[in-house]
């Protein structure tokens, strides 16, 4: 461990090389299975057909299942107006159903859209003593799965906490004996990551293989065909972007020559793609991917290589944001600092004239993040173990969610308001909760920053408890944080489009740190997953 003087560099990071090499630089996106013009024309035809279903379906249950299907197949972005109008009408209309699935599905879809629905709707499935009844209605695995997913959308509601415990217990009991292999897979997925915490694109890839089996009676080939064609069209766009962004990274890495960092440009792009995959967000994706990579380089510099004195000098240069400060930096950081400034200038150039001012928000959060990284470096070099609250007050922010939340909005175009930017840069409950999910999930599943005492160590030290007690505390904080994030869909309806995007950031954390892995740092086992999104088209 480095001494308090901060003159000794940290040990080599030992990160494995990129698993992609120059694959995407040399990669020529394959031709679509059908000509692109035919594919786009066919998508427009199918989109018109599916749009008519919103009027053709008269029953609430039919409409709810249609919306759920479109969301799970990843094509809800094509029907945002129809979905919003339909859910508004459903929210206003009377609804009474004996079906646990229908009641839970309505509850979840409306809550996620920002409509308030009382959790008292589940009282009909409880006994006089207040516990959930086990009968034909609640012993249905499809209904239980819907209840479990619905109950995971918010917190501070006792009935929903009870619903999670009840439905999870029942699903655990029956999952090995389910007659439908498809339903068994869906149950297993939800028990790992509930649907409200699942990334749209991950669910879409799975659900396209399951749709015809799940909806045997209501199967609509036009919906499935549209989902496949739309996925492949977007994948074609993503492949072109990956070629450009990988070339950008190769040029930058050759110039900076930082051999201690995580070479993870495709993984950074995957993160940005997780936030917004739609065609209209190409500019936003490219800016966000570069921003991801720059803060990853900054993190690795503070975390695994620089001396304390070098950390202080780098932070001072970033705070002043003046090229003349490059003279005080060690040689290996001079080009990095200049590349940071150059890329931020390029971010501004890529924005339309009337929104160029937003880049100042990007710079501000980058500077804030550098300060948090420096604080952790100070703790490490002075062998300081902070209190639990002191540790999380910094580590939750150094997780980068505040910085990334701002950058997510910067490139999104005219729909973003100044109010949304101020909300993202402020230390509000939802953004802070996102930081808690990121930091605690990463720690629980095997990745802790190399240079600071972990949250669990600080908790054990302060409260003199075992690792099991500390881990239980952190797990409960993760659950509370998720519910705070989901609650923002109700509390901040005027910012709902942006809340959805920032929620995707937390959802991506759940995927990347699933099964006690850090799929960003140690990405070898995650390559196959990324290939499904970026290399392999969906068979028609």
C-alpha positions as CSV (number, residue, x, y, z in Angstrom):
1,X,0.0,0.0,0.0
2,X,1.3,3.4,-0.9
3,X,2.7,5.6,1.8
4,X,1.1,8.9,3.0
5,X,3.6,10.9,1.1
6,X,1.9,9.7,-2.1
7,X,5.1,9.4,-4.1
8,X,4.9,5.7,-4.9
9,X,2.8,4.7,-7.9
10,X,0.2,2.0,-7.2
11,X,0.8,-1.5,-8.5
12,X,0.0,-2.5,-12.1
13,X,-3.7,-2.9,-12.7
14,X,-3.5,-6.3,-14.5
15,X,-6.7,-5.7,-16.5
16,X,-7.0,-8.2,-19.4
17,X,-6.8,-6.7,-23.0
18,X,-9.9,-5.9,-25.0
19,X,-11.8,-9.0,-26.1
20,X,-12.7,-7.2,-29.4
21,X,-9.4,-6.1,-30.7
22,X,-10.0,-4.3,-34.0
23,X,-13.0,-6.4,-34.8
24,X,-15.4,-3.5,-35.4
25,X,-12.8,-1.4,-37.2
26,X,-12.4,-4.1,-39.8
27,X,-16.1,-5.2,-39.6
28,X,-18.3,-4.5,-42.6
29,X,-21.9,-4.6,-41.4
30,X,-23.6,-7.6,-43.1
31,X,-26.4,-7.0,-45.5
32,X,-29.8,-7.3,-43.9
33,X,-31.6,-10.5,-44.7
34,X,-33.8,-8.5,-47.0
35,X,-32.9,-5.3,-48.9
36,X,-32.9,-2.3,-46.5
37,X,-35.6,-0.4,-48.5
38,X,-37.9,-3.4,-48.5
39,X,-37.3,-3.9,-44.8
40,X,-38.1,-0.2,-44.0
41,X,-41.2,-0.3,-46.2
42,X,-42.4,-3.6,-44.6
43,X,-41.8,-2.1,-41.1
44,X,-44.1,0.8,-42.0
45,X,-46.8,-1.5,-43.3
46,X,-46.6,-3.7,-40.1
47,X,-46.5,-0.6,-37.9
48,X,-49.8,0.6,-39.5
49,X,-51.4,-2.9,-38.9
50,X,-50.4,-3.0,-35.2
51,X,-51.6,0.6,-34.7
52,X,-55.0,-0.5,-35.7
53,X,-55.1,-3.0,-32.9
54,X,-55.3,-0.2,-30.3
55,X,-58.8,0.6,-31.7
56,X,-59.7,-3.0,-32.6
57,X,-59.2,-4.3,-29.0
58,X,-62.1,-3.2,-26.9
59,X,-61.4,-5.0,-23.6
60,X,-59.0,-3.5,-21.0
61,X,-57.3,-6.9,-20.5
62,X,-56.7,-7.1,-24.3
63,X,-55.2,-3.6,-24.4
64,X,-53.0,-4.2,-21.4
65,X,-51.6,-7.4,-22.9
66,X,-51.0,-5.7,-26.2
67,X,-49.0,-2.9,-24.5
68,X,-47.1,-5.5,-22.4
69,X,-46.3,-7.5,-25.5
70,X,-45.0,-4.4,-27.4
71,X,-42.8,-3.4,-24.5
72,X,-41.4,-6.9,-24.0
73,X,-40.6,-7.2,-27.7
74,X,-38.8,-3.9,-27.7
75,X,-41.0,-2.0,-30.2
76,X,-42.9,0.2,-27.7
77,X,-40.8,3.1,-29.0
78,X,-42.8,2.9,-32.3
79,X,-46.1,3.3,-30.5
80,X,-45.4,5.8,-27.7
81,X,-48.3,8.1,-28.5
82,X,-50.8,5.2,-28.8
83,X,-49.6,3.6,-25.5
84,X,-49.7,6.9,-23.6
85,X,-53.3,7.6,-24.9
86,X,-54.5,4.1,-24.1
87,X,-53.0,3.9,-20.6
88,X,-54.5,7.3,-19.8
89,X,-58.0,6.0,-20.8
90,X,-57.5,2.8,-18.8
91,X,-56.5,4.8,-15.8
92,X,-59.6,6.9,-16.0
93,X,-62.0,4.0,-16.6
94,X,-63.5,1.7,-14.0
95,X,-61.8,-1.7,-13.7
96,X,-62.7,-4.8,-11.8
97,X,-61.3,-8.2,-12.6
98,X,-60.9,-11.5,-10.6
99,X,-57.7,-12.2,-12.5
100,X,-54.5,-11.6,-10.5
101,X,-52.6,-11.3,-13.8
102,X,-54.9,-8.6,-15.1
103,X,-54.9,-6.6,-11.9
104,X,-51.2,-6.8,-11.4
105,X,-50.4,-6.0,-15.1
106,X,-52.7,-2.9,-15.0
107,X,-51.0,-1.8,-11.8
108,X,-47.5,-2.2,-13.1
109,X,-48.1,-0.6,-16.6
110,X,-49.9,2.4,-15.1
111,X,-47.4,3.0,-12.3
112,X,-44.5,2.8,-14.8
113,X,-46.2,5.3,-17.0
114,X,-46.5,7.7,-14.1
115,X,-50.2,7.1,-13.2
116,X,-51.1,6.7,-9.5
117,X,-52.9,3.4,-8.7
118,X,-53.6,2.4,-5.1
119,X,-52.0,-0.9,-4.0
120,X,-55.3,-1.6,-2.3
121,X,-56.3,-3.3,-5.6
122,X,-54.5,-6.4,-4.3
123,X,-56.6,-6.6,-1.1
124,X,-59.1,-8.8,-2.9
125,X,-56.4,-11.5,-3.0
126,X,-55.9,-11.4,0.8
127,X,-57.5,-13.1,3.8
128,X,-59.2,-11.3,6.7
129,X,-56.0,-11.6,8.7
130,X,-54.2,-9.6,6.0
131,X,-52.1,-12.4,4.5
132,X,-52.3,-13.4,0.9
133,X,-54.7,-16.3,0.3
134,X,-53.6,-19.4,-1.6
135,X,-56.4,-20.4,-3.9
136,X,-57.1,-20.9,-7.6
137,X,-56.5,-17.2,-8.3
138,X,-53.2,-16.9,-6.5
139,X,-51.8,-20.3,-7.3
140,X,-51.5,-19.4,-11.0
141,X,-47.9,-19.0,-11.9
142,X,-48.6,-16.4,-14.6
143,X,-50.6,-14.3,-12.1
144,X,-47.9,-14.7,-9.4
145,X,-45.2,-13.6,-11.9
146,X,-47.3,-10.6,-12.8
147,X,-47.8,-9.8,-9.1
148,X,-44.0,-10.2,-8.3
149,X,-43.1,-7.8,-11.2
150,X,-45.8,-5.3,-10.2
151,X,-44.8,-5.2,-6.6
152,X,-41.2,-4.3,-7.5
153,X,-42.1,-0.8,-8.8
154,X,-42.0,1.3,-5.7
155,X,-41.5,1.2,-1.9
156,X,-43.0,2.3,1.5
157,X,-46.2,0.4,0.8
158,X,-46.7,-2.5,3.1
159,X,-49.0,-4.5,0.8
160,X,-46.4,-4.5,-1.9
161,X,-43.6,-5.7,0.4
162,X,-45.9,-8.5,1.4
163,X,-46.7,-9.2,-2.2
164,X,-43.0,-9.6,-3.1
165,X,-42.4,-12.0,-0.2
166,X,-45.6,-14.0,-1.0
167,X,-45.2,-14.2,-4.8
168,X,-41.4,-14.9,-4.6
169,X,-42.0,-17.7,-2.1
170,X,-44.7,-19.3,-4.2
171,X,-42.7,-19.0,-7.5
172,X,-39.7,-20.6,-5.9
173,X,-41.8,-23.5,-4.8
174,X,-43.3,-24.1,-8.2
175,X,-40.6,-23.1,-10.7
176,X,-39.1,-26.6,-10.9
177,X,-42.5,-28.2,-11.7
178,X,-43.9,-25.8,-14.2
179,X,-45.2,-27.5,-17.3
180,X,-44.2,-24.8,-19.6
181,X,-40.4,-24.5,-20.2
182,X,-41.0,-20.9,-21.5
183,X,-42.8,-19.8,-18.3
184,X,-40.1,-21.5,-16.2
185,X,-37.5,-19.4,-18.0
186,X,-39.5,-16.2,-17.4
187,X,-39.9,-17.0,-13.8
188,X,-36.1,-17.6,-13.4
189,X,-35.3,-14.4,-15.2
190,X,-37.7,-12.4,-12.9
191,X,-36.4,-13.9,-9.7
192,X,-32.9,-12.9,-10.8
193,X,-33.9,-9.4,-12.0
194,X,-37.6,-8.3,-11.7
195,X,-39.1,-6.9,-14.9
196,X,-39.1,-3.3,-13.8
197,X,-35.3,-3.6,-13.4
198,X,-34.7,-5.3,-16.7
199,X,-33.3,-3.6,-19.8
200,X,-35.7,-3.4,-22.7
201,X,-33.3,-4.9,-25.2
202,X,-32.4,-7.9,-23.1
203,X,-36.0,-8.8,-22.6
204,X,-36.7,-8.3,-26.3
205,X,-34.1,-10.8,-27.4
206,X,-35.6,-13.4,-25.0
207,X,-39.2,-12.6,-25.6
208,X,-39.0,-12.8,-29.4
209,X,-38.1,-16.5,-28.9
210,X,-41.0,-17.0,-26.5
211,X,-43.8,-14.9,-28.0
212,X,-45.6,-17.5,-30.1
213,X,-45.6,-20.0,-27.2
214,X,-46.8,-17.4,-24.6
215,X,-49.6,-16.1,-26.8
216,X,-50.9,-19.2,-28.4
217,X,-54.4,-17.9,-28.5
218,X,-53.7,-14.3,-29.3
219,X,-50.5,-14.8,-31.4
220,X,-50.2,-12.1,-34.0
221,X,-47.5,-12.8,-36.6
222,X,-47.4,-9.1,-37.7
223,X,-46.2,-8.0,-34.2
224,X,-43.4,-10.6,-34.1
225,X,-42.3,-9.8,-37.6
226,X,-42.2,-6.1,-36.8
227,X,-40.1,-6.8,-33.7
228,X,-37.5,-8.8,-35.6
229,X,-37.2,-6.4,-38.5
230,X,-37.0,-3.4,-36.3
231,X,-34.3,-5.1,-34.1
232,X,-32.2,-5.9,-37.2
233,X,-32.6,-2.5,-38.7
234,X,-31.4,-0.9,-35.5
235,X,-28.6,-3.4,-35.1
236,X,-27.4,-2.4,-38.6
237,X,-27.1,1.2,-37.4
238,X,-25.4,0.2,-34.2
239,X,-22.8,-1.7,-36.2
240,X,-21.9,1.4,-38.2
241,X,-21.6,3.4,-35.0
242,X,-19.3,0.8,-33.5
243,X,-17.0,1.1,-36.4
244,X,-16.7,4.8,-36.0
245,X,-16.4,4.8,-32.2
246,X,-13.8,2.0,-32.2
247,X,-11.7,4.0,-34.7
248,X,-12.0,7.1,-32.4
249,X,-10.8,5.0,-29.5
250,X,-7.9,3.5,-31.4
251,X,-6.7,7.0,-32.4
252,X,-7.1,8.3,-28.8
253,X,-5.4,5.3,-27.2
254,X,-2.4,5.5,-29.5
255,X,-2.0,9.2,-28.7
256,X,-2.3,8.9,-24.9
257,X,-0.6,5.5,-24.5
258,X,-2.1,4.8,-21.0
259,X,-1.2,1.1,-20.7
260,X,-2.7,0.7,-17.2
261,X,-6.4,1.3,-18.2
262,X,-9.3,-0.9,-19.0
263,X,-9.5,-1.1,-22.8
264,X,-13.3,-1.3,-23.0
265,X,-14.7,0.9,-25.8
266,X,-17.3,-1.7,-27.0
267,X,-18.4,-2.2,-23.4
268,X,-18.8,1.6,-23.1
269,X,-20.9,1.7,-26.2
270,X,-23.0,-1.1,-24.8
271,X,-23.7,1.0,-21.8
272,X,-24.8,3.9,-23.9
273,X,-26.9,1.6,-26.1
274,X,-28.6,0.4,-22.9
275,X,-29.7,3.9,-22.2
276,X,-31.1,4.6,-25.7
277,X,-31.0,2.3,-28.6
278,X,-33.4,4.2,-30.9
279,X,-32.2,5.5,-34.3
280,X,-32.8,9.2,-33.5
281,X,-30.3,9.1,-30.6
282,X,-27.1,8.4,-32.7
283,X,-25.5,11.7,-31.6
284,X,-26.4,11.1,-28.0
285,X,-25.0,7.6,-28.0
286,X,-21.7,8.7,-29.5
287,X,-21.2,11.5,-27.0
288,X,-22.2,9.3,-24.1
289,X,-19.9,6.5,-25.2
290,X,-16.9,8.9,-25.4
291,X,-17.9,10.4,-22.1
292,X,-18.1,6.9,-20.5
293,X,-14.6,6.1,-21.9
294,X,-13.1,9.3,-20.6
295,X,-14.4,8.9,-17.1
296,X,-13.2,5.2,-17.2
297,X,-9.7,6.5,-18.0
298,X,-9.9,9.1,-15.3
299,X,-11.1,6.4,-12.8
300,X,-8.3,4.0,-13.7
301,X,-5.7,6.8,-13.4
302,X,-6.8,7.7,-9.9
303,X,-7.6,4.2,-8.8
304,X,-4.7,2.1,-10.0
305,X,-1.8,4.1,-11.2
306,X,-1.2,7.8,-10.2
307,X,0.6,8.8,-7.0
308,X,-1.3,11.1,-4.7
309,X,0.7,14.1,-5.8
310,X,-0.1,13.3,-9.4
311,X,-3.8,12.9,-8.5
312,X,-3.8,16.3,-6.9
313,X,-2.2,17.9,-10.0
314,X,-4.6,16.2,-12.4
315,X,-7.6,17.3,-10.4
316,X,-6.3,20.9,-10.2
317,X,-5.9,21.0,-14.0
318,X,-9.4,19.6,-14.5
319,X,-10.9,22.1,-12.1
320,X,-9.2,25.1,-13.8
321,X,-9.9,23.7,-17.3
322,X,-7.0,25.6,-18.8
323,X,-4.6,24.1,-21.3
324,X,-1.7,26.0,-19.8
325,X,-2.0,23.8,-16.7
326,X,-0.7,20.8,-18.8
327,X,2.9,21.9,-17.9
328,X,2.5,20.8,-14.2
329,X,1.4,17.3,-15.1
330,X,3.7,14.3,-15.5
331,X,4.4,13.4,-19.1
332,X,2.1,10.4,-19.2
333,X,-0.9,12.6,-18.2
334,X,-0.3,15.6,-20.5
335,X,-1.7,14.1,-23.6
336,X,-4.6,12.6,-21.6
337,X,-5.6,16.0,-20.2
338,X,-5.3,17.6,-23.6
339,X,-7.5,14.8,-25.1
340,X,-10.1,15.4,-22.5
341,X,-10.3,19.1,-23.3
342,X,-10.3,18.4,-27.1
343,X,-13.1,15.9,-26.8
344,X,-15.2,18.2,-24.7
345,X,-14.8,20.8,-27.4
346,X,-15.9,18.3,-29.9
347,X,-19.0,17.4,-27.9
348,X,-20.0,21.1,-28.1
349,X,-19.4,21.1,-31.9
350,X,-21.7,18.1,-32.3
351,X,-24.6,19.9,-30.5
352,X,-27.0,22.2,-32.4
353,X,-26.2,25.9,-31.9
354,X,-29.1,26.6,-29.6
355,X,-28.1,23.8,-27.2
356,X,-24.4,24.1,-27.2
357,X,-24.6,25.6,-23.7
358,X,-25.4,22.2,-22.3
359,X,-21.8,21.1,-22.7
360,X,-21.1,23.3,-19.7
361,X,-23.1,20.8,-17.7
362,X,-21.0,18.0,-19.0
363,X,-17.8,19.8,-18.0
364,X,-19.2,20.6,-14.5
365,X,-20.0,17.0,-13.6
366,X,-16.7,15.8,-15.0
367,X,-15.0,18.2,-12.6
368,X,-17.2,17.1,-9.7
369,X,-16.4,13.4,-10.5
370,X,-12.6,14.2,-10.5
371,X,-13.0,15.7,-7.0
372,X,-14.7,12.6,-5.7
373,X,-12.0,10.4,-7.2
374,X,-9.4,12.6,-5.5
375,X,-11.1,12.3,-2.1
376,X,-10.9,8.5,-2.4
377,X,-7.3,8.7,-3.3
378,X,-6.6,10.8,-0.3
379,X,-8.3,8.2,1.9
380,X,-6.3,5.4,0.4
381,X,-2.9,7.1,0.7
382,X,-3.5,8.1,4.3
383,X,-4.8,4.6,5.3
384,X,-8.0,6.3,6.4
385,X,-11.2,4.3,7.0
386,X,-14.1,6.7,6.9
387,X,-17.4,6.2,8.7
388,X,-20.1,4.3,6.8
389,X,-22.1,7.5,6.0
390,X,-18.9,9.4,5.1
391,X,-17.8,6.6,2.8
392,X,-21.1,6.3,0.9
393,X,-21.5,10.0,0.6
394,X,-18.4,10.0,-1.6
395,X,-18.6,6.5,-3.2
396,X,-22.2,6.9,-4.3
397,X,-21.1,10.0,-6.2
398,X,-17.9,8.5,-7.5
399,X,-20.0,5.7,-9.1
400,X,-20.5,8.3,-11.8
401,X,-24.3,8.2,-12.0
402,X,-24.8,11.9,-11.5
403,X,-22.2,12.7,-14.2
404,X,-23.7,10.1,-16.6
405,X,-27.2,11.2,-15.9
406,X,-26.3,14.7,-17.1
407,X,-24.5,13.5,-20.2
408,X,-27.4,11.2,-21.1
409,X,-29.6,14.3,-21.5
410,X,-27.1,16.6,-23.1
411,X,-27.3,15.0,-26.6
412,X,-31.0,14.1,-26.6
413,X,-32.1,17.1,-28.6
414,X,-34.9,19.6,-28.2
415,X,-37.1,17.4,-25.9
416,X,-34.6,18.1,-23.0
417,X,-35.5,21.1,-20.8
418,X,-33.3,23.1,-18.5
419,X,-35.4,21.8,-15.7
420,X,-34.4,18.3,-16.6
421,X,-30.7,19.2,-16.7
422,X,-30.9,20.9,-13.3
423,X,-32.8,17.8,-11.9
424,X,-30.1,15.5,-13.2
425,X,-27.1,17.6,-11.9
426,X,-28.8,18.1,-8.5
427,X,-28.3,15.4,-5.9
428,X,-31.9,14.4,-6.0
429,X,-33.3,11.2,-4.6
430,X,-33.5,9.3,-7.8
431,X,-30.0,10.1,-9.1
432,X,-28.5,9.4,-5.7
433,X,-30.4,6.1,-5.5
434,X,-28.9,5.3,-8.9
435,X,-25.5,5.8,-7.5
436,X,-26.3,3.5,-4.6
437,X,-27.4,0.8,-7.0
438,X,-24.2,1.2,-9.0
439,X,-21.8,1.3,-6.1
440,X,-23.5,-1.4,-3.9
441,X,-24.3,-3.7,-6.7
442,X,-20.8,-3.6,-8.0
443,X,-19.4,-4.2,-4.5
444,X,-21.8,-7.1,-3.8
445,X,-20.9,-8.8,-7.1
446,X,-17.2,-8.7,-6.9
447,X,-15.9,-5.2,-8.0
448,X,-14.8,-2.7,-5.4
449,X,-12.6,0.3,-6.2
450,X,-9.0,-0.8,-5.5
451,X,-8.0,2.3,-3.5
452,X,-10.7,2.6,-0.8
453,X,-12.2,0.7,2.1
454,X,-15.4,-0.8,0.9
455,X,-18.9,0.1,2.2
456,X,-19.0,-3.3,4.0
457,X,-15.7,-2.8,5.6
458,X,-16.6,0.6,6.8
459,X,-20.0,-0.7,8.2
460,X,-18.2,-3.6,9.9
461,X,-15.6,-1.3,11.4
462,X,-18.1,1.4,12.6
463,X,-20.7,-1.0,14.1
464,X,-18.5,-3.9,15.0
465,X,-20.7,-6.4,13.1
466,X,-19.9,-9.5,11.0
467,X,-19.6,-9.4,7.2
468,X,-23.0,-11.2,7.0
469,X,-24.7,-8.4,8.9
470,X,-23.0,-5.8,6.8
471,X,-23.9,-7.5,3.6
472,X,-27.5,-7.8,4.6
473,X,-27.5,-4.0,5.3
474,X,-26.1,-3.2,1.9
475,X,-28.6,-5.6,0.2
476,X,-31.5,-3.8,1.9
477,X,-30.0,-0.4,0.7
478,X,-30.0,-1.7,-2.8
479,X,-33.6,-2.7,-2.6
480,X,-34.6,0.6,-1.2
481,X,-32.6,2.5,-3.8
482,X,-34.4,0.6,-6.6
483,X,-37.8,1.5,-5.2
484,X,-36.7,5.1,-4.9
485,X,-35.7,5.1,-8.6
486,X,-39.1,3.6,-9.6
487,X,-41.0,6.0,-7.4
488,X,-39.6,8.9,-9.5
489,X,-41.9,7.7,-12.3
490,X,-44.8,8.8,-10.1
491,X,-43.2,11.8,-8.4
492,X,-41.7,13.4,-11.5
493,X,-44.2,12.9,-14.2
494,X,-43.2,16.1,-16.0
495,X,-39.7,14.6,-16.4
496,X,-40.9,11.0,-17.2
497,X,-39.0,10.6,-20.6
498,X,-35.7,11.5,-18.8
499,X,-36.5,9.4,-15.7
500,X,-36.9,6.4,-18.0
501,X,-33.5,7.0,-19.6
502,X,-31.8,7.4,-16.2
503,X,-33.5,4.3,-14.9
504,X,-32.0,2.4,-17.8
505,X,-28.6,3.4,-16.4
506,X,-29.4,1.6,-13.2
507,X,-30.9,-1.4,-15.1
508,X,-27.6,-1.7,-17.0
509,X,-25.8,-2.0,-13.7
510,X,-28.0,-4.9,-12.7
511,X,-27.0,-6.7,-16.0
512,X,-23.3,-6.0,-15.9
513,X,-22.9,-7.0,-12.3
514,X,-25.2,-10.0,-12.4
515,X,-24.1,-13.4,-11.0
516,X,-21.2,-11.9,-9.0
517,X,-19.3,-10.6,-12.0
518,X,-18.1,-7.3,-13.2
519,X,-18.7,-7.6,-16.9
520,X,-17.2,-4.3,-17.7
521,X,-13.8,-4.9,-16.1
522,X,-13.8,-8.6,-16.8
523,X,-15.7,-8.7,-20.0
524,X,-14.5,-12.1,-21.5
525,X,-17.6,-13.9,-20.3
526,X,-19.9,-11.1,-21.5
527,X,-18.7,-11.1,-25.1
528,X,-21.3,-13.6,-26.2
529,X,-24.1,-11.4,-24.7
530,X,-22.8,-8.4,-26.6
531,X,-22.6,-10.4,-29.8
532,X,-26.4,-11.1,-29.6
533,X,-26.9,-7.3,-29.6
534,X,-24.3,-6.1,-32.1
535,X,-23.2,-9.0,-34.3
536,X,-25.9,-11.6,-34.7
537,X,-29.2,-10.6,-36.4
538,X,-32.5,-12.1,-35.3
539,X,-33.5,-14.9,-37.7
540,X,-36.7,-14.0,-39.6
